[in-house]
Amino acid sequence: MPDILFILLLAMIVLGPKKLPQIAAQVGKYLAQFQRMKREVMDQVNSEVLRLEEGKQQQS
């Protein structure tokens, strides 16, 4: 917890109190976009694995 406070204090000093909310919002958008892309990739991998398993069962 003290680490987070230190990082926030350092960010406030470096970026300034006016830019910090803008940058935090932008980081939030990027994180949401990354999570969406990660979910899409995981869904594709899972569907491909399922397709391969079904094909394997049909061959048996």
PDB file with SEQRES, HELIX, SHEET and CRYST1 records, atoms N, CA, C and O in Angstrom:
SEQRES   1 A   60  MET PRO ASP ILE LEU PHE ILE LEU LEU LEU ALA MET ILE          
SEQRES   2 A   60  VAL LEU GLY PRO LYS LYS LEU PRO GLN ILE ALA ALA GLN          
SEQRES   3 A   60  VAL GLY LYS TYR LEU ALA GLN PHE GLN ARG MET LYS ARG          
SEQRES   4 A   60  GLU VAL MET ASP GLN VAL ASN SER GLU VAL LEU ARG LEU          
SEQRES   5 A   60  GLU GLU GLY LYS GLN GLN GLN SER                              
HELIX    1 AA1 PRO A    2  LEU A   15  1                                  14    
HELIX    2 AA2 LEU A   20  GLN A   59  1                                  40    
CRYST1    1.000    1.000    1.000  90.00  90.00  90.00 P 1           1          
ATOM      1  N   MET A   1       0.815  -1.196   0.000  1.00  0.00           N  
ATOM      2  CA  MET A   1       0.000   0.000   0.000  1.00  0.00           C  
ATOM      3  C   MET A   1       0.861   1.263   0.000  1.00  0.00           C  
ATOM      4  O   MET A   1       0.542   2.203  -0.728  1.00  0.00           O  
ATOM      5  N   PRO A   2       1.930   1.323   0.782  1.00  0.00           N  
ATOM      6  CA  PRO A   2       2.767   2.528   0.741  1.00  0.00           C  
ATOM      7  C   PRO A   2       3.396   2.745  -0.634  1.00  0.00           C  
ATOM      8  O   PRO A   2       3.669   3.879  -1.028  1.00  0.00           O  
ATOM      9  N   ASP A   3       3.626   1.638  -1.366  1.00  0.00           N  
ATOM     10  CA  ASP A   3       4.201   1.765  -2.707  1.00  0.00           C  
ATOM     11  C   ASP A   3       3.261   2.534  -3.632  1.00  0.00           C  
ATOM     12  O   ASP A   3       3.697   3.390  -4.402  1.00  0.00           O  
ATOM     13  N   ILE A   4       1.983   2.226  -3.552  1.00  0.00           N  
ATOM     14  CA  ILE A   4       1.001   2.898  -4.405  1.00  0.00           C  
ATOM     15  C   ILE A   4       0.926   4.378  -4.060  1.00  0.00           C  
ATOM     16  O   ILE A   4       0.859   5.224  -4.952  1.00  0.00           O  
ATOM     17  N   LEU A   5       0.938   4.689  -2.785  1.00  0.00           N  
ATOM     18  CA  LEU A   5       0.905   6.092  -2.380  1.00  0.00           C  
ATOM     19  C   LEU A   5       2.130   6.843  -2.888  1.00  0.00           C  
ATOM     20  O   LEU A   5       2.024   7.989  -3.325  1.00  0.00           O  
ATOM     21  N   PHE A   6       3.278   6.202  -2.830  1.00  0.00           N  
ATOM     22  CA  PHE A   6       4.503   6.830  -3.329  1.00  0.00           C  
ATOM     23  C   PHE A   6       4.409   7.088  -4.831  1.00  0.00           C  
ATOM     24  O   PHE A   6       4.785   8.158  -5.307  1.00  0.00           O  
ATOM     25  N   ILE A   7       3.907   6.107  -5.571  1.00  0.00           N  
ATOM     26  CA  ILE A   7       3.769   6.258  -7.019  1.00  0.00           C  
ATOM     27  C   ILE A   7       2.781   7.373  -7.345  1.00  0.00           C  
ATOM     28  O   ILE A   7       3.038   8.182  -8.237  1.00  0.00           O  
ATOM     29  N   LEU A   8       1.658   7.425  -6.638  1.00  0.00           N  
ATOM     30  CA  LEU A   8       0.683   8.495  -6.874  1.00  0.00           C  
ATOM     31  C   LEU A   8       1.258   9.872  -6.555  1.00  0.00           C  
ATOM     32  O   LEU A   8       1.028  10.828  -7.295  1.00  0.00           O  
ATOM     33  N   LEU A   9       1.992   9.974  -5.474  1.00  0.00           N  
ATOM     34  CA  LEU A   9       2.618  11.240  -5.104  1.00  0.00           C  
ATOM     35  C   LEU A   9       3.652  11.650  -6.153  1.00  0.00           C  
ATOM     36  O   LEU A   9       3.714  12.815  -6.546  1.00  0.00           O  
ATOM     37  N   LEU A  10       4.445  10.711  -6.596  1.00  0.00           N  
ATOM     38  CA  LEU A  10       5.445  10.989  -7.617  1.00  0.00           C  
ATOM     39  C   LEU A  10       4.773  11.411  -8.934  1.00  0.00           C  
ATOM     40  O   LEU A  10       5.229  12.344  -9.597  1.00  0.00           O  
ATOM     41  N   ALA A  11       3.704  10.727  -9.301  1.00  0.00           N  
ATOM     42  CA  ALA A  11       2.978  11.085 -10.520  1.00  0.00           C  
ATOM     43  C   ALA A  11       2.389  12.484 -10.406  1.00  0.00           C  
ATOM     44  O   ALA A  11       2.404  13.239 -11.378  1.00  0.00           O  
ATOM     45  N   MET A  12       1.879  12.837  -9.250  1.00  0.00           N  
ATOM     46  CA  MET A  12       1.310  14.174  -9.039  1.00  0.00           C  
ATOM     47  C   MET A  12       2.391  15.241  -9.180  1.00  0.00           C  
ATOM     48  O   MET A  12       2.148  16.308  -9.745  1.00  0.00           O  
ATOM     49  N   ILE A  13       3.567  14.954  -8.671  1.00  0.00           N  
ATOM     50  CA  ILE A  13       4.669  15.917  -8.759  1.00  0.00           C  
ATOM     51  C   ILE A  13       5.147  16.059 -10.203  1.00  0.00           C  
ATOM     52  O   ILE A  13       5.350  17.171 -10.691  1.00  0.00           O  
ATOM     53  N   VAL A  14       5.327  14.917 -10.886  1.00  0.00           N  
ATOM     54  CA  VAL A  14       5.862  14.946 -12.247  1.00  0.00           C  
ATOM     55  C   VAL A  14       4.834  15.485 -13.238  1.00  0.00           C  
ATOM     56  O   VAL A  14       5.160  16.340 -14.061  1.00  0.00           O  
ATOM     57  N   LEU A  15       3.606  14.999 -13.168  1.00  0.00           N  
ATOM     58  CA  LEU A  15       2.597  15.346 -14.160  1.00  0.00           C  
ATOM     59  C   LEU A  15       1.791  16.586 -13.802  1.00  0.00           C  
ATOM     60  O   LEU A  15       1.298  17.289 -14.684  1.00  0.00           O  
ATOM     61  N   GLY A  16       1.663  16.847 -12.542  1.00  0.00           N  
ATOM     62  CA  GLY A  16       0.850  17.973 -12.093  1.00  0.00           C  
ATOM     63  C   GLY A  16      -0.587  17.550 -11.863  1.00  0.00           C  
ATOM     64  O   GLY A  16      -1.066  16.599 -12.480  1.00  0.00           O  
ATOM     65  N   PRO A  17      -1.265  18.244 -10.989  1.00  0.00           N  
ATOM     66  CA  PRO A  17      -2.633  17.851 -10.634  1.00  0.00           C  
ATOM     67  C   PRO A  17      -3.636  18.040 -11.780  1.00  0.00           C  
ATOM     68  O   PRO A  17      -4.692  17.407 -11.777  1.00  0.00           O  
ATOM     69  N   LYS A  18      -3.326  18.891 -12.749  1.00  0.00           N  
ATOM     70  CA  LYS A  18      -4.273  19.115 -13.856  1.00  0.00           C  
ATOM     71  C   LYS A  18      -4.215  17.992 -14.886  1.00  0.00           C  
ATOM     72  O   LYS A  18      -5.247  17.596 -15.429  1.00  0.00           O  
ATOM     73  N   LYS A  19      -3.033  17.483 -15.156  1.00  0.00           N  
ATOM     74  CA  LYS A  19      -2.877  16.437 -16.175  1.00  0.00           C  
ATOM     75  C   LYS A  19      -3.131  15.039 -15.633  1.00  0.00           C  
ATOM     76  O   LYS A  19      -3.470  14.136 -16.399  1.00  0.00           O  
ATOM     77  N   LEU A  20      -2.977  14.844 -14.343  1.00  0.00           N  
ATOM     78  CA  LEU A  20      -3.103  13.507 -13.762  1.00  0.00           C  
ATOM     79  C   LEU A  20      -4.458  12.855 -14.054  1.00  0.00           C  
ATOM     80  O   LEU A  20      -4.475  11.687 -14.445  1.00  0.00           O  
ATOM     81  N   PRO A  21      -5.595  13.543 -13.887  1.00  0.00           N  
ATOM     82  CA  PRO A  21      -6.883  12.891 -14.209  1.00  0.00           C  
ATOM     83  C   PRO A  21      -7.003  12.522 -15.686  1.00  0.00           C  
ATOM     84  O   PRO A  21      -7.573  11.482 -16.014  1.00  0.00           O  
ATOM     85  N   GLN A  22      -6.480  13.350 -16.573  1.00  0.00           N  
ATOM     86  CA  GLN A  22      -6.548  13.055 -18.002  1.00  0.00           C  
ATOM     87  C   GLN A  22      -5.739  11.803 -18.319  1.00  0.00           C  
ATOM     88  O   GLN A  22      -6.194  10.931 -19.058  1.00  0.00           O  
ATOM     89  N   ILE A  23      -4.557  11.724 -17.763  1.00  0.00           N  
ATOM     90  CA  ILE A  23      -3.694  10.578 -18.015  1.00  0.00           C  
ATOM     91  C   ILE A  23      -4.281   9.312 -17.397  1.00  0.00           C  
ATOM     92  O   ILE A  23      -4.210   8.235 -17.990  1.00  0.00           O  
ATOM     93  N   ALA A  24      -4.859   9.443 -16.210  1.00  0.00           N  
ATOM     94  CA  ALA A  24      -5.484   8.288 -15.561  1.00  0.00           C  
ATOM     95  C   ALA A  24      -6.652   7.772 -16.399  1.00  0.00           C  
ATOM     96  O   ALA A  24      -6.839   6.561 -16.519  1.00  0.00           O  
ATOM     97  N   ALA A  25      -7.438   8.679 -16.980  1.00  0.00           N  
ATOM     98  CA  ALA A  25      -8.554   8.265 -17.830  1.00  0.00           C  
ATOM     99  C   ALA A  25      -8.036   7.552 -19.073  1.00  0.00           C  
ATOM    100  O   ALA A  25      -8.600   6.540 -19.489  1.00  0.00           O  
ATOM    101  N   GLN A  26      -6.977   8.068 -19.662  1.00  0.00           N  
ATOM    102  CA  GLN A  26      -6.403   7.449 -20.856  1.00  0.00           C  
ATOM    103  C   GLN A  26      -5.856   6.056 -20.534  1.00  0.00           C  
ATOM    104  O   GLN A  26      -6.043   5.119 -21.310  1.00  0.00           O  
ATOM    105  N   VAL A  27      -5.192   5.925 -19.407  1.00  0.00           N  
ATOM    106  CA  VAL A  27      -4.673   4.614 -18.991  1.00  0.00           C  
ATOM    107  C   VAL A  27      -5.832   3.643 -18.777  1.00  0.00           C  
ATOM    108  O   VAL A  27      -5.743   2.475 -19.155  1.00  0.00           O  
ATOM    109  N   GLY A  28      -6.908   4.119 -18.179  1.00  0.00           N  
ATOM    110  CA  GLY A  28      -8.084   3.279 -17.983  1.00  0.00           C  
ATOM    111  C   GLY A  28      -8.668   2.791 -19.296  1.00  0.00           C  
ATOM    112  O   GLY A  28      -9.071   1.633 -19.407  1.00  0.00           O  
ATOM    113  N   LYS A  29      -8.717   3.676 -20.302  1.00  0.00           N  
ATOM    114  CA  LYS A  29      -9.223   3.281 -21.614  1.00  0.00           C  
ATOM    115  C   LYS A  29      -8.335   2.220 -22.236  1.00  0.00           C  
ATOM    116  O   LYS A  29      -8.825   1.239 -22.796  1.00  0.00           O  
ATOM    117  N   TYR A  30      -7.017   2.421 -22.136  1.00  0.00           N  
ATOM    118  CA  TYR A  30      -6.091   1.445 -22.712  1.00  0.00           C  
ATOM    119  C   TYR A  30      -6.196   0.093 -22.010  1.00  0.00           C  
ATOM    120  O   TYR A  30      -6.135  -0.952 -22.658  1.00  0.00           O  
ATOM    121  N   LEU A  31      -6.352   0.113 -20.695  1.00  0.00           N  
ATOM    122  CA  LEU A  31      -6.498  -1.146 -19.960  1.00  0.00           C  
ATOM    123  C   LEU A  31      -7.783  -1.866 -20.356  1.00  0.00           C  
ATOM    124  O   LEU A  31      -7.788  -3.086 -20.517  1.00  0.00           O  
ATOM    125  N   ALA A  32      -8.866  -1.118 -20.511  1.00  0.00           N  
ATOM    126  CA  ALA A  32     -10.130  -1.729 -20.922  1.00  0.00           C  
ATOM    127  C   ALA A  32     -10.001  -2.327 -22.318  1.00  0.00           C  
ATOM    128  O   ALA A  32     -10.496  -3.424 -22.574  1.00  0.00           O  
ATOM    129  N   GLN A  33      -9.336  -1.608 -23.219  1.00  0.00           N  
ATOM    130  CA  GLN A  33      -9.132  -2.107 -24.574  1.00  0.00           C  
ATOM    131  C   GLN A  33      -8.275  -3.371 -24.557  1.00  0.00           C  
ATOM    132  O   GLN A  33      -8.561  -4.328 -25.278  1.00  0.00           O  
ATOM    133  N   PHE A  34      -7.228  -3.375 -23.737  1.00  0.00           N  
ATOM    134  CA  PHE A  34      -6.368  -4.549 -23.631  1.00  0.00           C  
ATOM    135  C   PHE A  34      -7.150  -5.747 -23.104  1.00  0.00           C  
ATOM    136  O   PHE A  34      -6.992  -6.859 -23.608  1.00  0.00           O  
ATOM    137  N   GLN A  35      -7.992  -5.530 -22.094  1.00  0.00           N  
ATOM    138  CA  GLN A  35      -8.779  -6.632 -21.539  1.00  0.00           C  
ATOM    139  C   GLN A  35      -9.767  -7.173 -22.568  1.00  0.00           C  
ATOM    140  O   GLN A  35      -9.993  -8.381 -22.635  1.00  0.00           O  
ATOM    141  N   ARG A  36     -10.358  -6.287 -23.371  1.00  0.00           N  
ATOM    142  CA  ARG A  36     -11.271  -6.719 -24.424  1.00  0.00           C  
ATOM    143  C   ARG A  36     -10.544  -7.575 -25.454  1.00  0.00           C  
ATOM    144  O   ARG A  36     -11.041  -8.625 -25.862  1.00  0.00           O  
ATOM    145  N   MET A  37      -9.371  -7.123 -25.867  1.00  0.00           N  
ATOM    146  CA  MET A  37      -8.597  -7.886 -26.850  1.00  0.00           C  
ATOM    147  C   MET A  37      -8.153  -9.220 -26.265  1.00  0.00           C  
ATOM    148  O   MET A  37      -8.164 -10.234 -26.963  1.00  0.00           O  
ATOM    149  N   LYS A  38      -7.764  -9.233 -24.999  1.00  0.00           N  
ATOM    150  CA  LYS A  38      -7.349 -10.479 -24.351  1.00  0.00           C  
ATOM    151  C   LYS A  38      -8.515 -11.461 -24.294  1.00  0.00           C  
ATOM    152  O   LYS A  38      -8.333 -12.656 -24.528  1.00  0.00           O  
ATOM    153  N   ARG A  39      -9.699 -10.966 -23.987  1.00  0.00           N  
ATOM    154  CA  ARG A  39     -10.882 -11.820 -23.919  1.00  0.00           C  
ATOM    155  C   ARG A  39     -11.197 -12.397 -25.301  1.00  0.00           C  
ATOM    156  O   ARG A  39     -11.554 -13.569 -25.415  1.00  0.00           O  
ATOM    157  N   GLU A  40     -11.068 -11.582 -26.346  1.00  0.00           N  
ATOM    158  CA  GLU A  40     -11.322 -12.064 -27.702  1.00  0.00           C  
ATOM    159  C   GLU A  40     -10.338 -13.170 -28.097  1.00  0.00           C  
ATOM    160  O   GLU A  40     -10.728 -14.174 -28.694  1.00  0.00           O  
ATOM    161  N   VAL A  41      -9.072 -12.977 -27.760  1.00  0.00           N  
ATOM    162  CA  VAL A  41      -8.061 -13.992 -28.079  1.00  0.00           C  
ATOM    163  C   VAL A  41      -8.344 -15.281 -27.310  1.00  0.00           C  
ATOM    164  O   VAL A  41      -8.260 -16.376 -27.867  1.00  0.00           O  
ATOM    165  N   MET A  42      -8.675 -15.145 -26.047  1.00  0.00           N  
ATOM    166  CA  MET A  42      -8.973 -16.335 -25.242  1.00  0.00           C  
ATOM    167  C   MET A  42     -10.199 -17.065 -25.789  1.00  0.00           C  
ATOM    168  O   MET A  42     -10.220 -18.296 -25.820  1.00  0.00           O  
ATOM    169  N   ASP A  43     -11.215 -16.324 -26.220  1.00  0.00           N  
ATOM    170  CA  ASP A  43     -12.402 -16.953 -26.808  1.00  0.00           C  
ATOM    171  C   ASP A  43     -12.043 -17.700 -28.083  1.00  0.00           C  
ATOM    172  O   ASP A  43     -12.530 -18.806 -28.317  1.00  0.00           O  
ATOM    173  N   GLN A  44     -11.192 -17.100 -28.906  1.00  0.00           N  
ATOM    174  CA  GLN A  44     -10.769 -17.762 -30.141  1.00  0.00           C  
ATOM    175  C   GLN A  44      -9.975 -19.025 -29.845  1.00  0.00           C  
ATOM    176  O   GLN A  44     -10.177 -20.055 -30.489  1.00  0.00           O  
ATOM    177  N   VAL A  45      -9.078 -18.949 -28.879  1.00  0.00           N  
ATOM    178  CA  VAL A  45      -8.275 -20.123 -28.514  1.00  0.00           C  
ATOM    179  C   VAL A  45      -9.179 -21.221 -27.970  1.00  0.00           C  
ATOM    180  O   VAL A  45      -9.040 -22.387 -28.340  1.00  0.00           O  
ATOM    181  N   ASN A  46     -10.098 -20.850 -27.096  1.00  0.00           N  
ATOM    182  CA  ASN A  46     -11.000 -21.853 -26.521  1.00  0.00           C  
ATOM    183  C   ASN A  46     -11.874 -22.505 -27.586  1.00  0.00           C  
ATOM    184  O   ASN A  46     -12.090 -23.717 -27.553  1.00  0.00           O  
ATOM    185  N   SER A  47     -12.377 -21.715 -28.527  1.00  0.00           N  
ATOM    186  CA  SER A  47     -13.216 -22.305 -29.566  1.00  0.00           C  
ATOM    187  C   SER A  47     -12.393 -23.211 -30.485  1.00  0.00           C  
ATOM    188  O   SER A  47     -12.893 -24.234 -30.953  1.00  0.00           O  
ATOM    189  N   GLU A  48     -11.155 -22.849 -30.741  1.00  0.00           N  
ATOM    190  CA  GLU A  48     -10.295 -23.687 -31.580  1.00  0.00           C  
ATOM    191  C   GLU A  48      -9.955 -25.000 -30.870  1.00  0.00           C  
ATOM    192  O   GLU A  48      -9.952 -26.060 -31.496  1.00  0.00           O  
ATOM    193  N   VAL A  49      -9.673 -24.933 -29.578  1.00  0.00           N  
ATOM    194  CA  VAL A  49      -9.389 -26.142 -28.806  1.00  0.00           C  
ATOM    195  C   VAL A  49     -10.613 -27.043 -28.797  1.00  0.00           C  
ATOM    196  O   VAL A  49     -10.495 -28.257 -28.965  1.00  0.00           O  
ATOM    197  N   LEU A  50     -11.784 -26.455 -28.603  1.00  0.00           N  
ATOM    198  CA  LEU A  50     -13.022 -27.232 -28.604  1.00  0.00           C  
ATOM    199  C   LEU A  50     -13.248 -27.894 -29.962  1.00  0.00           C  
ATOM    200  O   LEU A  50     -13.646 -29.056 -30.038  1.00  0.00           O  
ATOM    201  N   ARG A  51     -12.988 -27.137 -31.038  1.00  0.00           N  
ATOM    202  CA  ARG A  51     -13.149 -27.682 -32.380  1.00  0.00           C  
ATOM    203  C   ARG A  51     -12.193 -28.853 -32.610  1.00  0.00           C  
ATOM    204  O   ARG A  51     -12.576 -29.870 -33.189  1.00  0.00           O  
ATOM    205  N   LEU A  52     -10.949 -28.704 -32.155  1.00  0.00           N  
ATOM    206  CA  LEU A  52      -9.965 -29.776 -32.313  1.00  0.00           C  
ATOM    207  C   LEU A  52     -10.337 -31.005 -31.491  1.00  0.00           C  
ATOM    208  O   LEU A  52     -10.173 -32.135 -31.952  1.00  0.00           O  
ATOM    209  N   GLU A  53     -10.838 -30.788 -30.273  1.00  0.00           N  
ATOM    210  CA  GLU A  53     -11.258 -31.924 -29.446  1.00  0.00           C  
ATOM    211  C   GLU A  53     -12.435 -32.661 -30.068  1.00  0.00           C  
ATOM    212  O   GLU A  53     -12.493 -33.889 -30.022  1.00  0.00           O  
ATOM    213  N   GLU A  54     -13.377 -31.914 -30.652  1.00  0.00           N  
ATOM    214  CA  GLU A  54     -14.519 -32.553 -31.300  1.00  0.00           C  
ATOM    215  C   GLU A  54     -14.063 -33.365 -32.507  1.00  0.00           C  
ATOM    216  O   GLU A  54     -14.563 -34.465 -32.742  1.00  0.00           O  
ATOM    217  N   GLY A  55     -13.118 -32.825 -33.270  1.00  0.00           N  
ATOM    218  CA  GLY A  55     -12.594 -33.541 -34.414  1.00  0.00           C  
ATOM    219  C   GLY A  55     -11.865 -34.802 -33.987  1.00  0.00           C  
ATOM    220  O   GLY A  55     -11.941 -35.830 -34.659  1.00  0.00           O  
ATOM    221  N   LYS A  56     -11.166 -34.721 -32.877  1.00  0.00           N  
ATOM    222  CA  LYS A  56     -10.430 -35.883 -32.355  1.00  0.00           C  
ATOM    223  C   LYS A  56     -11.399 -36.974 -31.923  1.00  0.00           C  
ATOM    224  O   LYS A  56     -11.145 -38.157 -32.152  1.00  0.00           O  
ATOM    225  N   GLN A  57     -12.519 -36.581 -31.293  1.00  0.00           N  
ATOM    226  CA  GLN A  57     -13.500 -37.555 -30.838  1.00  0.00           C  
ATOM    227  C   GLN A  57     -14.196 -38.221 -32.021  1.00  0.00           C  
ATOM    228  O   GLN A  57     -14.534 -39.403 -31.953  1.00  0.00           O  
ATOM    229  N   GLN A  58     -14.414 -37.479 -33.098  1.00  0.00           N  
ATOM    230  CA  GLN A  58     -15.085 -38.042 -34.258  1.00  0.00           C  
ATOM    231  C   GLN A  58     -14.185 -39.053 -34.973  1.00  0.00           C  
ATOM    232  O   GLN A  58     -14.678 -39.999 -35.588  1.00  0.00           O  
ATOM    233  N   GLN A  59     -12.865 -38.851 -34.891  1.00  0.00           N  
ATOM    234  CA  GLN A  59     -11.942 -39.774 -35.531  1.00  0.00           C  
ATOM    235  C   GLN A  59     -11.822 -41.080 -34.762  1.00  0.00           C  
ATOM    236  O   GLN A  59     -11.471 -42.113 -35.331  1.00  0.00           O  
ATOM    237  N   SER A  60     -12.113 -41.032 -33.481  1.00  0.00           N  
ATOM    238  CA  SER A  60     -11.981 -42.244 -32.648  1.00  0.00           C  
ATOM    239  C   SER A  60     -13.108 -43.205 -32.838  1.00  0.00           C  
ATOM    240  O   SER A  60     -13.131 -44.261 -32.207  1.00  0.00           O  
TER     241      SER A  60                                                      
END                                                                             
